[in-house]
Amino acid sequence: MKHEWSIVAPGSLPPAASVPRLGAVASTAAPAPAAQRLWLAVHLPRFTLDMALRGNTTRKACVLVEGEGRQQRITQANAEATRLGMRTGLPLSAAHALGEVLAFTRVPAVEQQALQQLCAWAYQFTPVLAPLPPDGLIMEVRGSLGLFGGLHGLLSRLRRELRQLGFQSVAFGTAPTPTAAHWLARARQTAPVESLAALPAALSQVPLDVMGLPARLLQDFCGIGIRTIGECLRLPRDSLARRFTPALLLTLDRALGRQPDPVPAFELPACFASRIDLLWEIHHAQGLGLAMERLLHELTGVLRAQASAIRQIDWQLHHADGSVSRHSINLLQQSRDLPHLFRLSREYFLRQQLGSPVRGISLEAARFERLPVVTEGDLFSPAKASAETESWPQFVERLRARLGDEALCGLSTRADHRPERASCATVVRQAQRARPVGTPTGSRRWPDRPLWLTRTPVPLSTEDGRPNFDGPLELTAERERIQTGWWDGAEVARDYFIARNQHGSRLWIFRELAGARGWYLHGIFE
């Protein structure tokens, strides 16, 4: 059966004019000289395929094709397709004969937006960066090396987190100029070049096709036996400009640091929106786990870049019938903790029944809140909780996600002296742990009241005028008189005592001041 697919555009970010900017990367300080800068180029050779497959757990043969109709030929193939014998240049019709394969075509507008979202995620590593269409980005990292344990530590973290985003094939290039770093990354030369003097030697064996030259120009160079940048640099400059194009000389000079090599400023978006399209229909919420985790990984990277957190995440499920279902998860406390947000989302969707199969999932977050500045404590400060310790708000949020908002209630006090009406169940909305019911806020001494009350007062028998509950009770000398409620038809007139039975248990009992003047059990202290 023949399958052909095209990349669907992810959720669009709001127009720049509709939301306030949080700031651009443009700095008021004078730029550092080129020799003092260190540029890191990130090259994603299978960018289009990885974007298409990053929300699916099952690996299938997938290829990227160019052309129309019967002229479609493979330009990229993943590992599964390569094992079946599919290779670059093979006609798509021949690939279908080798096995089942999913074919994708490039959509430049989608790739451009995906690169912008990737730059917003990478802003957490450096504020000076820009996309490198069609499959990479460039970052100035000299000032960031000390934060990530040097260049090796930064590259290791980038590679690990890019794979968590779903990009399986990654290459890096490091050089004092952006153009040279880009060429080294495309040539997969991982050895860092940190000085301008070392650039000519480092670029000497790099093939010309990494420069992105037109096919006709590459053919002209091949015609005169020029296949590497080093061979091109050995040609006379005047002849090179006259025979080919003056723009080629400018590009080479920028790569070698002889001319300025500007990089456009990148501005962070004011909110987050991203989408993953699925290759097949998902009928159960468990199948959305990988896509949710990668979208949350992207979101938390953007939050770290802006030193912000969120109190609400909005999920959208795009169903096969064209409908869209929206699901919002509210937090009691601002957070950008990836494991916690993923646990909440997973617990929430495990309670949901999918009305129809899902073909795409998107994540949005609009209200970013700045994180408060946390100062380090002294030797006498309480020990900090470990990473495995779950805070009180996180515990409450996880219970709400698992059980539902209506299944989890808090307890709050009301201005009523009647014990059965002095507290009520409320929706948990506060981030801090509530003060226990009955705890005084001032210096006045309040009578003790038990936490546990009987559903209705339990009548007690008497023996020689003393209340009896599993034996005669001993009463304290102090009493609390409650006489109220005459205005709402539920009047009470009682004297409350703290009593102790023969086993030592403390009970809360009262005696009616009117009528039969009977004794009742109303609460238990322990």
N, C-alpha and C positions, 0 to 999 in steps of 0.2 A: 504494500500500500504506500502511496507516495504522500510524503508530508513536506510542506513548505511553510515557513514561518517568516514573519517580519517582526522586528523589535517594535513594541508599542511604547509610545512616549510615556515616561513616568509622570507622576503628579506634578503639575507646574507650580513653581513658586509664585507668590503674588507679585504683581508689577512693582517695580522699584518706587514708583510715585505714590503707591497706596499705603506704604508703611514707612515709619521713620527708620533711617539708617542707624546702625549701632556703631559705625565707624569704618573708616577705610584704612588700608595698610600704608597709605602715604605718611611719611614721617617728616617732622619739621627739622630733624637733625640733618646735617650735611651727609650725603652718602659716602660710604667708605670707598677708598680706591679699589680698583679691580683686583690688584694684587693681594689685598687684604680680605677679599670676599671668597667664599667657598660655596659653589652652587652644586646642588644635588638634583639630578634629573631622575624622575621615576618613569620608566617605560613599561607599559602593560601590553605585551605583544598580542594577547588574545582578549583585548578589552571588550570588544563587541560580544564575543562568545561568552566570556565570563559574566558580563552584565545580563545576558539572556538566561544563564543557567544558575545564577547564584541563589535562587529561591527553591531549588529542587534538589532533593536528596538522592534520587536515582540518577546515575550517570548513564547517558546514552550517547551514541555516535552523533555528533553535531558538526556541521561545517558552515563556513562563511563563503558565500558565492557572489560573483559579479557577473553582469551580463543580463540578457533578456532571452526568454524562451529556451530554445535548444542550445543557445550559445552560452548558457550559464556554466561557469567553471569555478572550481574550488580555489579559494585564496588562502583559507586557513582551515585547519582540522584539529579537533581535540584528540586526546590520547585514545579514546575509544574508537574514533573514526580511523585513526592511524593504524590501530591493530587490525582493522578490517581491510587494510590496503588502500585506503583513501588518502590521496596526497594532493599537494598543490598543483594546479593545472589540470587535474582530472575533470572531465565533463560531469555535470551533475547526473546525467542519465546513466553514466557508467558507475557512479557511486551508488545509485539505487540498486544496481545489479549486484553489488557486493554485500548489501545488507540494508536493514532499515536505518534511515538516517534523517535527521532533522536539519533542514537547510534554512539559513538566515541571510538576510540582505542588510546592508548598512543603511542607516537613516542618520545623515549628518546632524540634523537638528537635535535628535535624541542623544547622540554622542556628545554634542556640545553641552547640553544641559547636564548630562551625567558627569562630565568633567568639572563643571562648575560646582556641583554638589560634592564631588571628591575634593576639590580645593577647600570648600568650607569645612570638611572633615579634617583635612591636613593642616588647617590653620592652627591647630593645637600644638604643632611642632615649630612653626615659625610664622611671623606675620608678613614675611616677604615671599610671595609665591604667585604663580600664575599657571593657567592651563597651557599645555602644549598639544594642540589638536594634531592628529585625531585620537591619540592613545597615551597621553602622559601628562605630567606636570613638572614644573621647575620650582625649586625651593632654595632660598639662601639660608644656609645652616651654620655659618661660622659662629654666630652668637648663641646657638642652641646646643652646641656640642657638650658644654659643661653640664647641661641639665639632663642629658641622656647617657652619660658615661662615655663620651667620645663618639667618633664617627662609627666605630663598630657597633656600639650599643644602640645608636640611633638607627642604623641600617637593620639591625636585628629586630628592633621593635616595629619599624615600618613594615618589614616583610611579614612578621607575625600578624600584625593587625590588618594588613591588606588581605591576607588570606582569610582572616575572620570576616572580612567584608565580602568575600567570595572571589577574589582575584587570585587565581592559582599560579599564574605565570607573571613574574616580576623581575625587572632588570634595573640596575642603578648605574649611574655615571656621575663622577665627581670631578670638578675642574674649577679654575678661577673665573671662567666665563660661562654664561648660560648656554651659548651655542655649542661650545666644546663639550660641556657636560651632557647635552642632549645627544650629540653624535656618539660619545663614548657609551651611553646607555643603550642606544640602538645597536651599537656594535657589540654589546655585552662584554665590554672591557671593564671589569670591576675594580681594577687597581686604581686607587685615588691619585689624582694629579693636583697638587696643592700649590704649585708655582707656575708663573707664566713662562719661565725659562724651560720648564719640562714639557710644555704643551706640544711643540713641533715633533718631538720624539714620540710622545704618546699618540699623536694623531697620524703618524707616518704610515702605519699599517691598517688604518681604518678604511674600509671600502667606501667608494664614492656614493653608493646607493643610500647610505644613511643620511645624506644631505638633503634628501627629498627633491632632487633635481628632476626636471621633466625627462620623459623617456627619450625624446629626441636628443637632448643634450648628453645623456648617458651614452647613447649610441655613438655620438661624435667623439667622446672621450675614448670609448673602447676602440674606435677606429684608428686612433693614434697610439694605442697601447697604454692608456692611462686608466688605472683601475683603483688606485688608492689616493687618499688625500695627500700623502707624502709625495707621490709622483706628481700630483697636480701642483704642489707648492714649489717643486723644482723647475717648473716651466717659467720662462720670462714673463714678468707681469704685463708688460706692454702687449706682447703677443697674445697672452691669455685674455686680456680685456678686449682686444680688437677681434679676435677670432670667435669668442663666445659672447660674454656679456659683462659689462662693468659691474652689475649687481653681484656677480660671482666673486669678484675681488673684495667687495665690501663685506660679503658674508664670511670669507676667509679671514679678513682682517678683524672682524668682530670675534670670531672664534679664537684667534691668537691674542686678543687683548690690545690690538693696535688701534682699534676704533671703539667708541662706546657701544655697548651691547645692551640696550634698554629692555626692561621687562615691564609690561603694563601692570598697574596697580590692581589688586583684587579687593573687592569689597564684600564683607560678610553679609549674608541675607539677614533680614530682621526676624524671620521665622523659619521653621523647618517643614519640608514636605518632600516625601520620597515614596516611590512605588516600586514594587516587584511584581512582574507578570509571571504566571506559572505556565508551564508547558502543557499541563493536562489538568483536568478537573479534580479538585479536592473535595471529597464528600464528608470528611471528618476534620474537626478542628485540630486534632493531633498532627495532621499533615502540614499545618501552617507553621510549625515550630521553627524550622530553619530560617524561613523568610522573616518571621518576627524577630528572631535573634539578630539577624544581619541588619535589619532596619534599625533596631535599637542600638546596635553597635555604631551605626552611622550617626544616630541622634546624639548619643553620649559623647562622641568625638566632637561634634559641633558645640555641645554644651561646654565641654572642657576648653574649647577654643575661645569661647566668650566668657569664661569664668562664671557660668550661669547654671541654673537648675530650673526645674519645672514642677508644677503641681497638677498637671493634667496632660494626658496623652490621648489622642483621638485616632482610633483605628477605623479603617474603611475596608470592607470586603466587597470586591467587585465580582458579582455572580455571573454565571454563564448565560443567564437569561437577560442580562443587561441591567439588572437592578443593583443598587448599592446599599449595603447595610452599615450603619455607623454605630460604633461602640466607643464610649468615653470611659476612661479610668481616672478617677480623681484620687489625689494623694493627700494625706493629712499633713505631710511635711515635704517641703521642696527637696528634690532628689535628682541625681544624675547617675545613680548607682546602677550599672548595667545588670548584674545578677538579680538585684531586687526588682527592677522594672520588668525583666523577663519572667521572673516567678509570678509577679502579679498578672501579667498578660496571659501566661499559660494557665494559671488557676482560673482566671476569668473565662477564657474561651473553652475550658473543659466543661463549664456549665452550660455552654450555648449549643443549641441545636441549629445546624446550618439548614436554612430553608431550601436552598438550592445550591448546586455545586459552585465552588469558588474558582475563579480564573486569575485573580489578582488581589494583592493586599497592599494598602498604602498606610503610611503613618504621618501624622501631622502634629506639630506642637508650635503654638503661637506665643504664649505668654512666658517669656524668659525672665527669670528673677535672678538678680545678682546675688552671689553667695556672700554671706557675711565674712569679714576678715576674722580669722581664728588666731588668737595669740597663744603662744606656747605657755604652759603653766610652769610653776616652780616645783621644787622637790616635794612640797606638801599638797600639791593638787591631786585629786583622785586619779587613779590609774585609768588610762583610756581603754575602751573596750576593744577587743581583738576584731579582726576582719570577719570572723565567723559569728560574732555576737550580733543578734538581731535586736535592734532598738525597739522601744515601745511603739512608736508610730508605725514602724515597718511590720511589726507583729500584727497590729490592728488592721493595717492595709491588706496583709496577706489573708487574714481571716475574712475580711469583706470580699476579697476577690474570690475566695473559695466558696463561701457560704451565701454571699449576696448581702447587699446593704440592709435589707429588711431583717436579716437573721442576726445581726449584731447590733446591740444597743448599749448605750451607756446609762449611768445612773446619776441623776442630778437632784438637788434639793429644791423644795418649794416652801414658800412662806406660809406654813400651816403647822400648828402645834399638834394636831392629831397625827400619831405615828403612822397610821395606814395611809395618810395623805401627804406626809412630809417629804416624800421622794417620788420620782417618776422615771420611766424609761425614756431615753432620748436617743436621737441619732448621733453617732460618734462623728464629730466634726473637728475637734481640737487636736492639735499636734502634741500637746503636753498631757502627761498623765493627770487625770482628774484628782482633785483633793477628796479623800475619803468622806463619805457622808457622815455628818455629825461632828467633823473636826472643827473646833472653834477657830475663828480668825482673830479675835481680840484677846484681851487679858481676862475677861469675865469667865468664871468657872461655871461650866455647863454640867448638868447631870449626865451620868453615863447612860448610854442607850445601846442596845445590842444591834449588831448588823443583821441578824436573822430574825425576822418576824414570822409568826404563824399566819397562814392565809386568812383565817378568821380567829378571833379570840376563843380559846379552849376553856370551857367551864371546869372549875376545880371543886372537888368535894371539900368539906370542912370536918374537922374533928375537934371538939371542944372549942369551937370558934376560930380555930387556926386552919389556914388552907393546907391542903394535903395533895402532894404529887409524888407518888412513889415514896410515901412516908411524910410525916409532918415537915413543914418548911420553916426555916429560921429567917425572919425578916430583919432588914437593917432599920435603924432608927429614922433615917432620912426618907422622905417621901417627895414625890413630884406630883403636884395637882394640875390636872388638865381639865378645864371647863370652858368649852368653846363650841362653835358651830351652830349657835342658835339662829343665825341668819340664813342658813342654806338648808335647813330641815334635817341635818345630820348632827344634832347636838350630842356632845359627850360630856360626862361629868365623872371623872375618875381620879383615884389616888394610886399612883404607881410606886411599887417597892421593888428593891432588888432582894431576891430570896436565894437561899442556898439549901439544897436537899441533902440527904444523908450521904450521898456519894460525892459531895463537894461541888456539884455543878451549880453555876450561877444562872438564875432564871429572872425574867422580867415579868412581874404579875401586877394586876391592878384590882381594885375593889370599886364597885359602883357606888356613887354617892346618892343615888336615888333608886326608887323601885325596890327590887328584892335585895339590893346591896350584896350581890354575889361576887365571888372571886373568879378571876380568869387568868390564864396563861397567855401572854402576848409575844414573848420573845425569849431567845436563848443566847447567852453571851459566849459560851464555848461550845 
